[in-house]
Amino acid sequence: MPCIAGSWEIRTDGLEYRFHLRKDVYFHNDPVFHSRNGRQVTAADFIYSFNRILDPATVSPGAWIFDYVARADSSPAFSAPDDSTLVILLRKPFPPFLSMLAMQYASVVPQEAVKYYGEGFRRHPLGTGPFMFKYWKEGVKLVLVRNPSYFETEGNTRLPFLNAVSISFLSDKQSAFLEFVTGRLDFISGLDPSYKDELLTKQGRLQPKYKSSVELLTQPYLNTEYLGFLMDQETVGGKPNPLKDKRVRQAINLAFDRNKMITYLRNNIGSPGVNGVIPKGLPAFDSSQVYYTYDIERARKLLAEAGFPGGKGMPSVTLVSTPDYLDFCKHIQQQLDCLGIEMKIEISTPAAVKQMKAEARLTFFRASWIADYPDAENYLLMFLTQNFCPRGPNYTHFTSPEFDRLYDLAMHQVDDSVRYGIYRQMEKIVMEESPIVVLYYDQVLRFVRKGITGLGSNPMNMLTLKRVKMSQQY
């Protein structure tokens, strides 16, 4: 959607992005500027901000969003023909690039403030948004106040509507919930197991006793929860790895009831993962394509074909997960036991699981993929050969020349509908080979007190407060 860039064109078969910037956008007012109204944002500010992200000295975790930018004399191909025109050249087409520029990494910051405050810039952040930094006590509270010079309007009213926003940092989810139900917090996001049954019915609806004071906002969330298999591990514990056999992986995909799992463990929050790795909420999601549903008889047949009738002769497998997914692991363990597969559960800290997964040290693991940007390519890149971990997010070490070929073909397609068709072909290859077991597609959950409007929700679960209003009686 247009924001600071009022309009843009994509030229030369997807290699040139030309943005036309608004001329009424100003940085937040600050002593580093000589004006009481901040300073107007120009194309040069974006070039500085992007180069700052790419500067190794910044150590930014977001430098990868410019991986496809071309280089001119070793410098990134950013240019500004004039103050209101920004041009970015890519070395090869990459259709999701536009979505990546909407990530927070690509936000514009003023050079003079970064230089003036140095390492203290984190405590004096300056941007262009609807709210300005006011107060921050780390781990306790952050306060933002209305930006009177924000450029967007609704009708004849300049946004935002709120005068200030206070954010509390509560590591204890139960405490946050109690603060919310007693009225000391106006909004919480997500659902913790400690209070899910208190807030929601088994059908995923708000409990009747909260309907008069709380509103539930929900929609698909770009998050796919899954189990992953390490595809190139030949042995486990000195024995041949049974998970190397595609039929065993397919049998596991068929052996448990995702609908029951969603109903009893998630209060119907989310959707069973039967349609592939691309989640609901993306245009490339195909609800008509069903890959794996509960079918114990077919699972038994596949297991027998793999040489393990009734699970006989099959070594046990160990699923590694974090503590917060133990109930899911136990559910799957019980279901696989009915198939004759002995599955052990190993619980580790999130940091340890992340590290072992990145180093390809987990044969069988639970994971999730939350979209960095809203394009199905962000999910399919998990299966590219060139993305083998640790250099990329292919934690299963899945490889397919045909998949890689289709990926390259998709990246040269400017037409979205054609590209989505190729994405679905790629997804079909992945689901046939089954390097993963898709558990479910997640759902955005927002709980907001009555009298607050304009919050809304979105599949990226990004918090946008510029149109939020509070009723006078609130």
N, C-alpha and C positions, 0 to 999 in steps of 0.2 A: 504494500500500500504506500502511496506517496507520503512523505514526511518532510524532512529537510530537502530531500530530492523531490521537487514538484513533479518532474517528469524525466523520462530517459528513453534512449533507443539502444537496441542491441544490433550491431552491424557486422559486416564481413563474416557471415556464417558463424556468429557467436563468439568472435574473438575480440570485438571492441564494444565496451560499455561506455556510453556517453550520458552523464547525468547533468541535468539542469537544476541548479540549486535555487531555493527561495532566497529572496533578498531581505526578508524581514525576520531572520533568525539571529538571535544574540546569545552570547554566553552569559551565564549568571553574573550579576554584578559582584565585583570584588575589588579590593584595594590595588591589585596589580594592574587594573585598567584605569585610565585617566577620565573615564566617563562614568556617570552614575547609572548608565543603562547597559553596562557590560561592553561587549564589542561584537560587531557583526561577524558572523561566520562566513568564511570564504572557502573556495576550493582548496587553497593552499593549506588550510587547517586540516582538511582531510588527508592530504598528502603527508603532512607532518605526523598526524595521528597514526596512519597506517605504517609509516616507516618506523615509528616508535615501537609499534607492536612487533615489527620484524627485527628490530635491533636486539642482538644477543644480550646486550647489557640489561635490557628490560626483563629478560627471562619470562616472557609472556607465554602462558599455556595456550594462547589462541593464535600463535603465529601461523599455524597450519591452514587457517582460512584463506591465506594468500599463496598457497602452494602452486596454484594454477596461473598466477600472475606472471607475465613475460618479464624478461630481464633485458634492459638496454644498457650496455656498458657496465654490466654487473649490478646495476641499480634496478629496483622494481619499476615497471612501466606504468607509473602514475604521472599524470600531467594535468596542468590547468591552463587551457588556452586563454581563459579570463577568470575573473573572481567568482563567477557563478557557474562555471562549467568544469566538471571533473571527468577525465577520461582514464579508463583502466583498460589495458590490453592484456589478453590471456595468451599463453603459449600454445594452448589447444582448447577446443570447446569444452565447456563444463556447465551445462544448464542449471545445476543447483546453485551456482555462484551468487545469483541475485539474492537467494534466501540467506546465504551465509553473510551477506553484507547487512542483514537485519539483526545479526547476533550482537550481543553487547560488546564483544571484542572490537567491533568496527565503529564504536561510538566516537564522536569527535571531541577532542580536548584542546584547550588553548596552550600554545607553546610557551608563552610568557609565564603562565601559572606553573607549568611543570618545571621550568627553569628556576623560577623564583623560590618555590617551596622545596624543590629537590625531593629527597626521600620523604619529606613531610607532606607531599601532595596527597597521600592517602588520607590525611586528616584535614585536608582542605580541597576536596574534590570539586571541580567546576565542570559543568556541562551545559546543555541547552534545554533540558527537560522541564516538565511542568512543576517539579518540586526541586527546592534547593536545600543543600546541606545546612543544618543548624547546630546539632548537638549529637555526640556519640560517646557513650561509655561502653567500651568493648565488653561484649558478653552480657550486657544488661539492657541498654536502650539506645535506639537511634531515632532522632527527630528530624523530619524534613518539613519545610515550610513552603507555602505557595510562591511560585515564581510569577511576579506581577507582569513580567514582560514576555511570557510564553506566547508563541506565535499562533497556536491553533485556537479556533473558536468554535462554539456551537450556537448557531444563529447569530445573535449580536453579542453574545456573552463570551468573554475570553476565558479559556480553560486555564487551570483546573477549577472545580467548584469548591473543593475543600480548602480550608486555610492552613491545615497542618496534618501531618501523619506521624504517629508514634508507633515504632516497631519494638516489640519486646522479644528478648532472646531467652527462651526457656528450654533447656535441654530435656527436662522431664515432661514427656508428652501428657502424662496424667495431670500434672500441674497446669499445663496450658489449657487442657480441656476444662478443668475446674474454673480457671480464670474466665473462660468463655461463657460457661453456663451461668456464672454469677454476674455477668454483664461487664466485667472489667476488661474484656477483649471484645472487639466487634466482629472479628473475622479470624477463622483458622482454616488451614488448607490440609487436605489429606486425612487419612483415617488410621489411627493406631489401634492395634489389637486390644489394648487395655480398655478402650471405651467404644469399640465398634458396635457391640450389642446394645449398649446404652443409648446410642444415637440412632442406629438403624435397625429396621426389621430385617428378617431373613430374606425379604423380597427386595431389599435395597432402598426402602423408603424411610423417610424420617419418622421416628417414633412419635405417636400421637401427642404425647405430653409436651413435645417441643414445637409443635406446628404453629402455635400462637406467637412464639418469640423468635423462631429461627427459620431461615430459608435455606434450602439445599439447592446448590447449583452444580450441575453435572453434565458431562459430555465425554466422548472418547478422548483418551490421553495417548499421545504418541510414545508409548512404552510397551515393548513386547517382553514378557517374562518367559524364560526358556531354560531347558537343560542342554548342556553341550557335551559332545564326545570328542576326545582328541583322536583325530582320524589316522595319524601316522605312528601311533604307539603300538609296536608289534607284540610286546609281552607285558604282563602284569604279574608281579610276584614270581617271576621265573616261568610262568605259564603263558601260552598263546592268549592274546587279548581277545575275548569273545566279542567285544564291541567293534572290532574291525569288520565284522560281517554285517553287511547292510541289512540282512534279514533279521538279525537280532535287534538292530536299532529300530527297524520298522515295527517289530513286535512290541517293543517298549512303547512306541508311539501309540499303539492300538490298545494297550493293556490297562489303561485307567480312564475313568469317567471324568472328563473335564467339567461337565455340567454339574455333577455333584460337588466337585471341588470348589467351583465358583459359588454354589448355593450355600454350602455349609462352612467353608473357610473364609469366604469373602463377602458374605451377605449379599450376593448377586451384584457385587461391584466389579465390573469388567465383563469381558465376553470370552467364552471358551476359545482357545487358540487352534481352531480347526481349519482356518483359511490360509495358512502360510505364515511367513515371517513378517510381511508388511502389515502393520496394524490398521485397525479402523481409524478413520480420521484423515487418511491420505487418499487422494484420488486414485492411486494405483491399487488400492485394496479391492479385492475381488470376492464379494460375498457368495457368488455362485460357485466358486471353486472350493470344494471341501476335500481335504487331504486325509486327515486321520480323525476318526471318531471311535468311540469305545466299541471294540469288536474282539472279544476274547477268543472266539473260535478261530478267526483269521490269524490272530497273534500266535496261538498254539501251533497252527499249521506252519507258519513262518519259522517258528523256533525249532520245530521238528525238521524242517528242510535244512536248517543250519547245522543239524547234527546234535540238537539238544532236546529230544522229545520230553515234554513235561519238565524241562529244565535239567534233566539228568546229564551229568558230565560237564555241566557248565560251571566254571569257577564263579565265585561270588564277585559282585561289582561293588565299588564304594563310591557313593555320591558325596561330594564335598559341598558344603553350604555354610551360610552365615546363620546365627541363632534366630533371626527374625523370620526365617522361612522353614523352621523345623517342622511345623505342623503340615506344610505342603510335602516335605520330604517323607514324613511318616505315612501320609496318605498314599503316596506313590509306592512306598515300601510295601504296604499292605496289599496294594493292587498287584504288584509284581510277584508277590508271594503266591498269589492265586495262579499265576502263570508258571510257577516253579522256579522263578529267578530269585536268588538270595541277594538282596541289596543291603549293604551296610551304609550307615550314615556317619559322616565325619563333620563335626562342627568346628569352624575356625572363625577368627575375627574377620571383619570386612577387609581390613588392610592386608591380612595374610592371604585371604582368598584372591584378592585383587593382584597381589604380587605373584602368587603361584600361577594364576591364570595367564598373566602377561608373560611368564617365563615358560609356558607350555609344560607345566609340571602336574597338571590335573587331568586324569583320564576321563573323569565324569564329574561335571560340576553344574551348579545352578548359577544362572546369571540373568541380567536384564539389559535391555538396550533402550535408552531414552534418546529420542531424536535430538541431535544437535541443531538441525535445521529441517524444515518440513518438506522433505523430498524422499521418496522411497529409496533413492540411491544410498542414503545414509544407512539403511539397513542391509542392502545388498553388498556394500563394500566390505562387510564382515566376512565375505566368502571369496574375495579376490585372492588369487595366488600371491600377488605382489604384496598383500597386506598380512602375510604370516606374522604372528607375534614373535618376538617382541617389537618389531618395527611397525606393526600395524595391528588393527583390531580383529584379525582372523585368528581367534583363540582356538578354534577347532582344527586348524591347519587343513581345512577342506580345499581341494583343488580340482578344477575342471577346465580344460582348454576351451570347451564350448561356452561355458559360463563367462570366462575371461573375454572371449571373442564378442559375445553379446553385450557385455559391459562397455567395451570400446565402441561398439556400434550405437548403443544408447546415448553415449556422451556426444555423439555427432548429430543427434536428432534434436532440432530446435522445436519441432512440432510435438507438443506435450502428449497428445493422444497416441502418436506413433511410439514415443518413448515409453509410455505406460504399458503398451502392448509388449514391448521388448522386456520391460521389467518383469512382467508376468511369466514370460518364457524362462527367464533366469530363476525366478522363484520356483517354478515347476521342477527345474533341475535340482535345486537344493532340497526340496521336500521329497523328491524321489530317493535321493541318496541319504537323506536323514542324518546330517551331522548334528542336528539339534532336535529337541522335542519342544515344540511351542506349547506352553502351558496356558497362557491367557493374554488378552490385550487389556491394558489397564484403562482406568476411567478417572477423569478429573473430578475431585470432590471438593467443593467449597461450602463452608458453613458460614453464613452471615446473619447478623441480627436484623430483625424486621425494622424497617424505617430507613435502611440503607439501600440505595438503588444505584444502578449504573456500573456495578462491579463486573458482571458478566463472567465469562470464562472462555478459554481457547484451548485447542489440542496440545499446545506447547506448555500449558499451565503457567504462562507468564502473567505476572501481576501488573495490570494497567489501571491506575487510579485516577487518571485525568478527568473521567466523566462520572466519578462517584459523587453522589449527593446524600445528605442526611436530612431527613424530614425535620420540620420545626419541632414536632412533639417528641422527637427522639431524645 
